[in-house]
Amino acid sequence: MTSEVVVRAEHLTKIYKIFDRPVDRLKEALHPFHKRYSHDFYALKDVSFDVFKGENIGFVGKNGAGKSTLLKIITGVLTASEGSVTVKGTVASLLELGAGFNLEMTGIENIYLNGTIMGLSQAETDARLDDIVAFADIGEFVYQPVKMYSSGMFARLAFAVNAFAKPDVLIVDEALSVGDSRFQIKCMKKMQDLMEGGTAILFVTHDINAVRRFCDRAFWLDHGQLKSGGDANKVVDAYVEHLKLEEVKPVETKERKKVQPATPATNFMAEITEVSLLDDDGQETDDEFTFDMPLTVKVVYDVRDENIEQPVLGIAVRSAAEEYLCGLNTLLDKQKIPWRLGKNEMYLTYPYGIRLSPGHYHFDMALFDETATVPIQFVSRIKDFTVASEYKAEGSVIIPHQWKTKR
């Protein structure tokens, strides 16, 4: 990433006229004294930011926050009501499936069509054709009219065409969510290659963990306004806290309610099949223990596809109220995990105990590829546990400590 600005948005505002009834549109257009029958809706309001060469920007926000509108203005699909946007170099975008494709033409013909739209000569497209076809990996369908394609095939071919055009700016708006996890991993790795070559990537997703892992910076849009922008982790943290305030969790009663693990999001690549807690002797322990008891988490997972280059295991601890207390993963700690077909095991040890104040907690777990935005598997509340101790401290964590009268 350099200090060269490739996208500059200045005071972008997009206003739509909203009519209560269809006939009001005609009445407003024909009224001799220009009476208004509409009210203004601000899809965007005074949004300004810069994007630098080789940077990956994540956009977060609820549906209707203005993310897609913003990206469409940057690509030129929409025009701003106020403000301006300046883009240096070529722009490629995956905004809507099938956009830019002629449904009656074959995949090959559409590759050349899109190459022309993005400013490539026929010779340049010729030179990249084999790579595009190989990356899309849709077989003989590349010679069939694209009206026959599934949504996944659309996504594969569209991404391949845009990525191998080597644009200065690549915009991706949830289009990859229709593809399978293996292809999404493949796309993430390709986007990292593009970034290293100087391409700036603007990335919209509802997967906030993807923004944490993949993005340099993030922007949070709320009701068309730029709520926050900066370091990706800090922006995501603020966004998550905002969501928590909007959707307050039920207060825990004295008698704990048993919560079943959420349905795991998984695919054919791998699946976590067992989670158990072990004491210092390696024996399985109860789900209730003291804060300073040495503890090991045993994770067993079944690998069904060995073709993952950099698999990662992540384990997070959350409170009963879903407060995010600690997230560890093998990537951060530079540890490789076994990845052989069939049963594999990995152990996470807390040698001084889990150091939490007395209360109810649970583990979230995920398997993912180092460069992927979508986990191979994610399971929320996969294991509940209770920290029970006479020792109490304020806050959530009990930090090892000593008191002395002299240093």
KELUM-749803 format. One line per field, with one value per residue (C-alpha): residue number from 0; residue in three letters; x, y, z. Coordinates in Angstrom, 1 decimal. Each point is the difference from the previous one (the first is absolute). Layout:
# residues N
pos: NUM; ...
code: ALA; ...
u: X; ...
v: Y; ...
w: Z; ...
# end
This chain:
# residues 407
pos: 0; 1; 2; 3; 4; 5; 6; 7; 8; 9; 10; 11; 12; 13; 14; 15; 16; 17; 18; 19; 20; 21; 22; 23; 24; 25; 26; 27; 28; 29; 30; 31; 32; 33; 34; 35; 36; 37; 38; 39; 40; 41; 42; 43; 44; 45; 46; 47; 48; 49; 50; 51; 52; 53; 54; 55; 56; 57; 58; 59; 60; 61; 62; 63; 64; 65; 66; 67; 68; 69; 70; 71; 72; 73; 74; 75; 76; 77; 78; 79; 80; 81; 82; 83; 84; 85; 86; 87; 88; 89; 90; 91; 92; 93; 94; 95; 96; 97; 98; 99; 100; 101; 102; 103; 104; 105; 106; 107; 108; 109; 110; 111; 112; 113; 114; 115; 116; 117; 118; 119; 120; 121; 122; 123; 124; 125; 126; 127; 128; 129; 130; 131; 132; 133; 134; 135; 136; 137; 138; 139; 140; 141; 142; 143; 144; 145; 146; 147; 148; 149; 150; 151; 152; 153; 154; 155; 156; 157; 158; 159; 160; 161; 162; 163; 164; 165; 166; 167; 168; 169; 170; 171; 172; 173; 174; 175; 176; 177; 178; 179; 180; 181; 182; 183; 184; 185; 186; 187; 188; 189; 190; 191; 192; 193; 194; 195; 196; 197; 198; 199; 200; 201; 202; 203; 204; 205; 206; 207; 208; 209; 210; 211; 212; 213; 214; 215; 216; 217; 218; 219; 220; 221; 222; 223; 224; 225; 226; 227; 228; 229; 230; 231; 232; 233; 234; 235; 236; 237; 238; 239; 240; 241; 242; 243; 244; 245; 246; 247; 248; 249; 250; 251; 252; 253; 254; 255; 256; 257; 258; 259; 260; 261; 262; 263; 264; 265; 266; 267; 268; 269; 270; 271; 272; 273; 274; 275; 276; 277; 278; 279; 280; 281; 282; 283; 284; 285; 286; 287; 288; 289; 290; 291; 292; 293; 294; 295; 296; 297; 298; 299; 300; 301; 302; 303; 304; 305; 306; 307; 308; 309; 310; 311; 312; 313; 314; 315; 316; 317; 318; 319; 320; 321; 322; 323; 324; 325; 326; 327; 328; 329; 330; 331; 332; 333; 334; 335; 336; 337; 338; 339; 340; 341; 342; 343; 344; 345; 346; 347; 348; 349; 350; 351; 352; 353; 354; 355; 356; 357; 358; 359; 360; 361; 362; 363; 364; 365; 366; 367; 368; 369; 370; 371; 372; 373; 374; 375; 376; 377; 378; 379; 380; 381; 382; 383; 384; 385; 386; 387; 388; 389; 390; 391; 392; 393; 394; 395; 396; 397; 398; 399; 400; 401; 402; 403; 404; 405; 406
code: MET; THR; SER; GLU; VAL; VAL; VAL; ARG; ALA; GLU; HIS; LEU; THR; LYS; ILE; TYR; LYS; ILE; PHE; ASP; ARG; PRO; VAL; ASP; ARG; LEU; LYS; GLU; ALA; LEU; HIS; PRO; PHE; HIS; LYS; ARG; TYR; SER; HIS; ASP; PHE; TYR; ALA; LEU; LYS; ASP; VAL; SER; PHE; ASP; VAL; PHE; LYS; GLY; GLU; ASN; ILE; GLY; PHE; VAL; GLY; LYS; ASN; GLY; ALA; GLY; LYS; SER; THR; LEU; LEU; LYS; ILE; ILE; THR; GLY; VAL; LEU; THR; ALA; SER; GLU; GLY; SER; VAL; THR; VAL; LYS; GLY; THR; VAL; ALA; SER; LEU; LEU; GLU; LEU; GLY; ALA; GLY; PHE; ASN; LEU; GLU; MET; THR; GLY; ILE; GLU; ASN; ILE; TYR; LEU; ASN; GLY; THR; ILE; MET; GLY; LEU; SER; GLN; ALA; GLU; THR; ASP; ALA; ARG; LEU; ASP; ASP; ILE; VAL; ALA; PHE; ALA; ASP; ILE; GLY; GLU; PHE; VAL; TYR; GLN; PRO; VAL; LYS; MET; TYR; SER; SER; GLY; MET; PHE; ALA; ARG; LEU; ALA; PHE; ALA; VAL; ASN; ALA; PHE; ALA; LYS; PRO; ASP; VAL; LEU; ILE; VAL; ASP; GLU; ALA; LEU; SER; VAL; GLY; ASP; SER; ARG; PHE; GLN; ILE; LYS; CYS; MET; LYS; LYS; MET; GLN; ASP; LEU; MET; GLU; GLY; GLY; THR; ALA; ILE; LEU; PHE; VAL; THR; HIS; ASP; ILE; ASN; ALA; VAL; ARG; ARG; PHE; CYS; ASP; ARG; ALA; PHE; TRP; LEU; ASP; HIS; GLY; GLN; LEU; LYS; SER; GLY; GLY; ASP; ALA; ASN; LYS; VAL; VAL; ASP; ALA; TYR; VAL; GLU; HIS; LEU; LYS; LEU; GLU; GLU; VAL; LYS; PRO; VAL; GLU; THR; LYS; GLU; ARG; LYS; LYS; VAL; GLN; PRO; ALA; THR; PRO; ALA; THR; ASN; PHE; MET; ALA; GLU; ILE; THR; GLU; VAL; SER; LEU; LEU; ASP; ASP; ASP; GLY; GLN; GLU; THR; ASP; ASP; GLU; PHE; THR; PHE; ASP; MET; PRO; LEU; THR; VAL; LYS; VAL; VAL; TYR; ASP; VAL; ARG; ASP; GLU; ASN; ILE; GLU; GLN; PRO; VAL; LEU; GLY; ILE; ALA; VAL; ARG; SER; ALA; ALA; GLU; GLU; TYR; LEU; CYS; GLY; LEU; ASN; THR; LEU; LEU; ASP; LYS; GLN; LYS; ILE; PRO; TRP; ARG; LEU; GLY; LYS; ASN; GLU; MET; TYR; LEU; THR; TYR; PRO; TYR; GLY; ILE; ARG; LEU; SER; PRO; GLY; HIS; TYR; HIS; PHE; ASP; MET; ALA; LEU; PHE; ASP; GLU; THR; ALA; THR; VAL; PRO; ILE; GLN; PHE; VAL; SER; ARG; ILE; LYS; ASP; PHE; THR; VAL; ALA; SER; GLU; TYR; LYS; ALA; GLU; GLY; SER; VAL; ILE; ILE; PRO; HIS; GLN; TRP; LYS; THR; LYS; ARG
u: 0.0; 1.3; -1.2; -1.3; -3.8; -1.9; -3.6; -1.0; -3.6; -1.0; -3.3; -1.9; -3.7; -2.7; -3.6; -3.0; -3.6; -2.4; -3.7; -2.8; -2.0; 1.0; -2.4; 1.8; 3.1; -2.1; -1.8; 3.3; 1.4; -3.0; -1.0; 0.1; 1.4; 2.5; -1.8; 1.9; -1.8; 3.3; 2.5; 3.7; 1.8; 3.7; 1.7; 3.3; 0.6; 3.3; 2.4; 3.7; 3.1; 3.1; 1.2; 3.7; 1.7; 0.3; -2.3; -3.0; -2.9; -3.0; -3.4; -2.3; -3.5; -3.5; -2.1; -1.1; 2.9; 1.2; 2.9; -1.1; -1.1; 3.4; 1.8; -2.3; 0.8; 3.7; -0.4; -2.1; -3.2; -1.7; 0.6; 0.2; -2.5; 2.7; 3.8; 2.5; 2.1; 3.3; 1.5; 3.5; 0.4; -2.2; -2.9; -1.4; -3.1; -2.1; -3.2; -2.8; 0.1; -0.3; 0.7; 2.1; -0.9; -2.0; -2.2; -0.2; 3.8; 2.3; 2.4; 2.9; -1.7; -0.9; 3.7; 0.9; -3.0; 1.0; 3.6; -0.9; -2.1; 2.9; 2.3; 1.9; 1.0; -0.9; 3.7; 0.0; -3.1; 1.5; 3.0; -2.1; -2.7; 1.4; 0.6; -3.5; -1.6; 2.2; -0.8; -3.7; 0.1; -3.5; 0.9; -1.8; -2.5; 2.4; -1.1; -3.7; -2.3; 0.3; -3.8; 0.5; 2.4; -0.8; 0.7; 3.2; 1.2; -0.8; 2.1; 2.9; 0.2; -0.6; 2.7; 2.5; -0.5; 0.2; 3.1; 2.0; -0.7; 2.4; -2.0; 1.3; -3.2; -2.0; -3.5; -1.6; -3.6; -1.1; 0.2; 2.3; -2.5; -1.8; 3.2; 1.2; 2.6; 2.8; -0.5; -0.3; 3.3; 1.5; -1.4; 1.4; 3.5; -0.4; -1.0; 3.0; 2.2; -1.7; 0.6; 3.7; -0.1; -1.5; -3.7; -2.3; -2.9; -3.3; -1.8; -3.6; -0.9; -2.2; 2.8; 1.7; 2.6; 1.0; 0.5; 2.2; 2.2; 0.1; -0.3; 2.5; -2.7; -3.7; -2.9; -3.3; -3.0; -3.2; -3.2; 2.1; 2.6; 3.6; -0.2; 3.7; 3.1; 3.5; 1.7; -2.1; -0.1; -1.0; -2.8; -1.4; 0.1; -2.0; -2.4; -0.5; -0.6; -2.6; -1.8; 0.0; -1.6; -2.7; -0.7; 0.3; 0.5; -2.2; 1.3; 1.3; -2.1; 1.4; -0.9; 2.0; -1.8; 1.6; 0.8; 0.5; 2.9; -1.0; -0.4; 3.6; 0.8; 2.0; 0.7; 1.6; 3.6; 0.1; -2.1; 0.7; -1.4; 1.0; 1.0; 1.0; 1.7; 3.0; 1.7; 3.7; 0.2; -1.6; -3.3; -3.3; -1.4; -3.4; -1.2; 0.4; 3.4; 1.9; 1.6; 3.6; -0.3; 2.3; -2.3; 0.3; -2.5; 0.0; -1.4; -0.6; -0.8; -0.6; 1.8; -1.7; 2.0; 3.8; 0.3; 0.2; 3.4; -0.1; -2.8; -0.5; -1.9; -1.5; -1.5; -1.8; -1.4; -3.2; -2.1; -3.6; -1.0; 2.1; 2.8; 3.1; 2.7; 2.9; 0.6; 3.0; 1.0; 2.9; 0.8; 0.6; 2.2; 1.8; -1.0; -0.8; -2.9; -0.2; -2.0; -0.2; -2.9; -2.1; 0.2; 2.4; 0.6; 1.2; 0.4; -0.1; 1.4; -0.5; 2.9; -1.0; -3.8; -2.5; 0.2; -3.6; -2.2; -2.6; -2.9; -1.3; 1.9; 0.3; 2.4; -0.5; 2.1; 0.9; 2.1; 1.1; 2.7; 2.5; -1.2; -3.7; -2.8; -2.5; 0.8; 0.3; -2.1; -1.2; -1.9; -1.4; -0.4; 1.7; 0.9; -1.4; 1.9; -0.2; 2.7; -0.8; 2.2; -0.2; 2.5; -1.7; 1.4; -1.5; -0.3; 0.2; 3.7; 2.1; 3.6; 2.7; 1.3; 1.8; -0.3; 3.1; 0.8; 3.4; 1.1
v: 0.0; 3.5; 3.5; 0.4; 0.7; -2.1; 0.8; 3.3; 0.6; 3.5; 0.9; -2.7; 0.3; -2.1; 1.1; -1.9; 1.4; -2.2; 0.0; -1.4; -0.9; -0.6; 2.7; 2.6; -0.2; 1.2; 2.7; 1.4; 0.0; 1.8; 2.4; 3.6; 1.4; -2.9; -1.3; -2.8; -3.4; -1.7; 0.0; -0.4; -3.2; 0.3; -3.3; 1.8; 3.2; 1.9; -3.0; 0.8; -2.4; -0.9; -3.5; -0.6; -2.1; -3.7; 0.5; -2.2; 1.8; -1.7; 1.6; -1.1; 1.0; -1.4; -0.6; 3.4; 1.9; 1.2; -2.3; -1.2; 3.5; 1.3; -2.6; 0.5; 3.7; -0.8; -2.4; 2.6; -2.1; 2.8; 3.7; 1.9; 2.7; 2.0; -0.3; -1.7; -3.1; -0.3; -3.3; -0.4; -2.8; -2.9; -1.3; -3.6; -0.9; -2.9; 1.7; -2.2; -3.4; 0.1; 3.7; 0.7; -3.4; -0.6; -3.0; -1.2; -0.1; -2.8; 0.3; 0.4; 2.8; 1.7; -0.1; 2.0; 2.3; 0.8; 0.3; 2.7; 1.8; 0.1; 1.3; -3.1; -0.6; -3.3; -1.0; 0.7; -2.0; -2.8; -0.1; -0.3; -2.3; -3.3; 1.4; 1.3; -3.2; -2.1; 2.2; 0.1; -3.8; -0.5; -2.6; -0.2; 2.5; 2.7; -0.8; 0.2; 3.1; 1.5; 0.0; -3.7; 0.8; -0.4; 2.9; -1.7; -0.2; 3.7; 0.9; -2.2; 1.4; 3.6; -0.1; -1.6; 2.5; 3.0; -1.4; -0.8; 3.4; 1.2; 3.2; 2.9; -0.3; -3.2; 0.3; -3.1; 0.3; -3.4; -1.6; -2.7; -1.2; -2.2; -2.0; -3.1; 0.5; -1.5; 2.6; 2.8; -1.0; 0.0; 3.5; 1.4; -1.2; 1.5; 3.3; 0.0; -0.5; 3.0; 2.1; -0.8; 1.1; 3.4; -0.7; 1.7; -2.1; 1.3; -2.9; -0.2; -2.9; -0.8; -2.3; 2.3; -2.6; 0.2; 3.7; -0.5; -2.6; 1.4; 3.8; 2.7; 2.6; 0.0; 2.5; -0.4; 1.5; 0.6; 1.4; 1.4; 1.8; -0.9; -1.0; -1.0; -0.7; -1.2; -3.1; -3.0; -1.6; 3.2; 0.8; -3.6; 0.2; 3.2; -1.4; -3.2; 2.0; 2.0; -3.1; -1.4; 3.2; -0.3; -3.6; -0.4; -3.5; -1.5; 0.4; -3.3; -1.4; -1.7; -3.4; -0.2; -0.8; -2.7; 1.3; -2.4; 0.8; 1.9; -2.0; -0.1; 1.7; -2.6; -1.7; -3.1; 1.0; -0.6; -0.2; 0.3; -3.2; 0.1; 2.6; -1.0; 1.6; -1.7; 0.5; 0.2; -3.9; -0.1; -1.4; 1.3; 2.4; 1.4; 3.2; 1.8; 0.9; 2.7; 3.0; -1.2; -3.7; -0.9; -0.8; -1.5; 0.2; -3.1; 0.5; -2.9; 0.8; -2.2; 1.1; -0.9; 2.1; 0.3; 2.8; 2.8; 1.6; 2.0; -1.4; 1.9; -0.9; 2.9; -0.2; 2.9; 0.4; 1.9; 0.8; -1.1; 3.4; -0.5; 2.4; -0.9; -0.6; -1.7; -1.3; -2.2; -1.7; -2.0; 2.6; 2.7; -2.4; -1.3; -3.6; -2.5; -2.4; -3.6; -0.3; -3.6; -1.8; -1.4; 0.7; 2.7; 1.5; 3.3; 1.1; 3.5; 0.2; 2.8; -1.0; 2.5; -0.5; 1.9; 2.9; 1.2; 1.3; -2.5; -0.3; -1.8; 0.0; -1.8; -0.7; 0.9; -1.9; 0.3; -1.7; 2.3; 0.5; 2.7; 2.2; -0.9; 2.3; -2.8; -2.7; -3.6; -0.5; 2.3; -1.2; 2.4; -1.2; -3.3; -0.6; 1.6; 0.2; 1.6; 1.6; -0.6; 1.4; 1.7; 2.6; 2.9; 3.0; 3.0; -0.3; -3.2; -1.0; -0.9; 1.0; -1.8; 2.4; 0.6; 2.6; 1.3; 2.7; 0.6; -0.5
w: 0.0; -0.9; 0.7; -3.5; 0.0; -2.5; 1.2; 1.5; 1.1; 1.0; 1.7; -1.9; 0.3; -1.7; 0.3; -1.2; -0.3; 1.9; -1.1; 2.1; -3.1; -3.6; -1.2; 2.2; -2.3; -3.0; 2.1; 1.1; -3.5; -1.5; 2.8; -1.3; 3.3; 0.6; 3.0; 1.7; 0.5; 1.0; 2.9; -0.2; 1.0; 0.5; -1.1; 0.6; 1.9; -0.1; -0.3; -0.4; 0.0; -1.9; -1.1; -0.6; -2.6; 1.1; 2.9; 1.0; 1.4; 1.6; 0.2; 2.8; 0.9; 0.1; -3.2; -1.3; 1.5; -3.4; -0.7; -3.4; -1.0; 0.8; -2.0; -3.0; 0.0; 0.0; -2.9; -1.9; 0.0; 2.1; 0.1; 3.2; 0.8; 1.7; 0.4; -2.2; -0.4; -1.7; -1.1; -1.3; -2.4; -1.0; 2.1; -0.1; 2.1; 1.1; 1.1; -1.3; -1.5; -3.8; -0.2; -3.1; -1.5; -3.2; 0.9; -3.6; -0.4; 1.1; 2.9; -2.4; -1.9; 3.2; 1.1; -3.1; 0.4; 3.6; -0.9; -2.6; 2.6; 2.4; -2.7; -1.0; -3.6; -1.7; 0.2; 3.8; 0.5; -2.2; 2.3; 3.1; -1.3; 1.2; 3.5; 0.2; -1.1; 2.3; 3.0; -0.7; -0.2; -1.4; -2.6; -3.3; 1.2; -1.1; -3.6; 0.8; 0.2; 3.5; 0.3; 0.9; 2.9; 3.7; 2.3; 1.1; -3.6; -0.6; 3.1; -1.1; -3.5; 1.0; 2.7; -2.4; -2.7; 2.4; 1.9; -3.1; -1.5; 2.8; 0.8; 2.1; 2.1; 0.6; 1.6; 1.5; 1.4; 1.5; -3.4; 1.2; 2.7; -2.6; -0.7; 1.9; 2.7; -2.0; -2.7; 2.5; 1.5; -3.5; -0.6; 3.3; -1.0; -3.4; 1.5; 2.3; -3.1; -1.7; 3.1; -0.1; -3.6; 1.0; -0.5; 2.6; 1.1; 1.3; 1.7; 1.3; 2.2; 3.0; 1.3; 2.5; 0.8; -3.7; 0.4; 3.0; -1.7; -3.5; 0.1; 0.8; 0.8; 0.2; -0.3; 1.9; -1.8; 1.9; -1.6; -2.8; 2.2; 0.7; 3.7; 0.4; -2.0; 0.7; 1.3; -1.0; 3.5; 1.8; -2.5; 0.2; 3.8; 0.0; -2.5; 2.0; 3.2; -1.8; -1.1; 3.5; 1.3; -2.6; 0.8; 3.7; 1.2; 2.7; 3.5; 1.5; 2.8; 3.1; -1.4; -3.2; -3.2; -2.1; -3.5; -2.8; -2.4; -3.1; -3.2; -1.4; -3.2; -1.8; -3.4; -1.2; 0.7; 3.8; 3.1; 3.7; 1.5; 3.7; 2.6; 3.5; 3.1; 1.6; 3.4; 0.7; -0.1; -3.4; 1.4; -1.2; 2.6; 0.9; -1.7; 3.3; 1.5; 1.7; -1.8; 0.8; -0.9; -2.9; -2.9; -3.5; -2.7; -2.3; -3.5; -2.4; -3.6; -3.0; -3.2; -3.3; -2.4; 0.3; -2.5; 2.6; 0.0; 3.3; 2.3; 3.3; 3.2; 2.0; 3.5; 1.6; 3.5; 0.5; 3.1; 0.4; -1.3; -3.1; 1.1; -2.0; 2.6; -1.8; -3.5; -0.8; -3.2; -1.4; -2.6; 2.7; 1.9; -3.1; 0.6; -2.7; 0.5; -1.3; -3.2; -1.1; -1.4; 2.8; 3.7; 1.3; 3.5; 1.3; 3.6; 1.5; 3.6; 2.6; 2.3; 2.7; -0.3; -2.1; 2.5; -0.3; 2.8; 1.3; -2.5; -3.0; -3.3; -3.3; -2.9; -3.6; -2.5; -3.7; -2.6; -2.8; -2.6; 0.7; -2.9; 0.0; 1.1; 0.4; 2.6; -1.0; 3.1; 2.8; 3.1; 2.6; 3.6; -0.9; 3.7; 3.2; 3.2; 3.4; 2.1; 3.7; 2.7; 3.3; -1.2; -1.7; -1.8; -1.8; -3.8; -2.1; 0.2; 3.0; -0.8; 1.9; 2.6; 3.3; 2.7; 1.9; 2.4; -1.7; -3.5
# end
